[in-house]
Amino acid sequence: MSLLCNVFNVHRSSFKYWKGNCEKPLSKEELHTQALVRGIHAESNGSAGSRTIATIATERGRQLSRYRARKIMAEQGLYSCQ
């Protein structure tokens, strides 16, 4: 690792920081949950908030808290238009 860092003129600590903070690919369940949140939001024509989305998702068999729904909505740029 030291040799490669020297060749590319990168500090070892910077490499270790970058390696530890790489985004990990999403799991199949997480992708399904994101698609479900997007779908419920679209079905409501953008009026459903995180509480409503969490309730509907739970009724459909996917346990989802309003806080998790809010986080997924923020990541995807979704918001409630009342």
C-alpha positions in Angstrom: 0.0 0.0 0.0 2.9 2.4 0.8 4.4 1.9 -2.6 1.1 2.6 -4.4 0.5 5.7 -2.3 4.0 7.0 -3.2 3.5 6.3 -6.9 0.2 8.2 -7.0 1.4 10.8 -4.5 -1.4 10.2 -2.0 -1.0 10.2 1.7 -1.7 6.8 3.4 -4.1 8.4 5.8 -6.1 9.9 3.0 -6.3 6.5 1.3 -7.5 4.8 4.5 -10.1 7.6 5.0 -11.4 7.2 1.5 -11.5 3.4 1.8 -13.5 3.6 5.0 -16.0 6.1 3.7 -16.9 4.5 0.4 -20.6 4.1 -0.3 -21.7 0.5 -0.1 -24.2 -0.9 -2.6 -27.8 -1.1 -1.4 -29.4 -4.4 -0.5 -32.3 -5.9 -2.3 -34.7 -5.1 0.6 -33.5 -1.5 0.7 -34.1 -1.0 -3.0 -37.5 -2.5 -2.6 -38.3 -0.1 0.3 -37.2 2.9 -1.7 -39.3 1.8 -4.7 -42.3 1.3 -2.4 -41.9 4.8 -0.8 -41.6 6.3 -4.3 -44.7 4.4 -5.5 -46.8 5.4 -2.5 -45.8 9.0 -2.9 -46.7 8.9 -6.6 -50.0 7.2 -5.9 -51.0 10.1 -3.6 -50.0 12.6 -6.2 -47.3 14.0 -3.9 -49.6 14.7 -1.0 -48.5 11.9 1.4 -46.0 12.7 4.0 -43.7 10.4 5.9 -46.4 9.3 8.5 -48.9 8.4 5.8 -46.3 6.6 3.7 -45.1 4.6 6.8 -48.7 3.7 7.6 -49.5 2.6 4.0 -46.2 0.6 3.7 -46.9 -1.2 7.0 -50.4 -2.1 5.9 -48.9 -3.5 2.7 -46.6 -5.8 4.7 -43.3 -3.8 4.9 -42.5 -2.6 8.4 -41.5 1.1 8.0 -41.2 3.8 10.7 -42.1 7.4 9.9 -38.4 8.3 10.6 -37.1 5.8 8.1 -39.7 7.0 5.6 -38.7 10.6 6.1 -35.0 9.7 5.6 -35.8 7.8 2.3 -38.0 10.7 1.1 -35.2 13.2 1.8 -32.6 11.1 0.0 -34.9 10.9 -3.1 -35.9 14.6 -2.9 -39.6 13.8 -2.2 -41.8 16.1 -0.1 -45.4 16.5 0.7 -47.3 19.1 -1.2 -50.4 20.0 0.7 
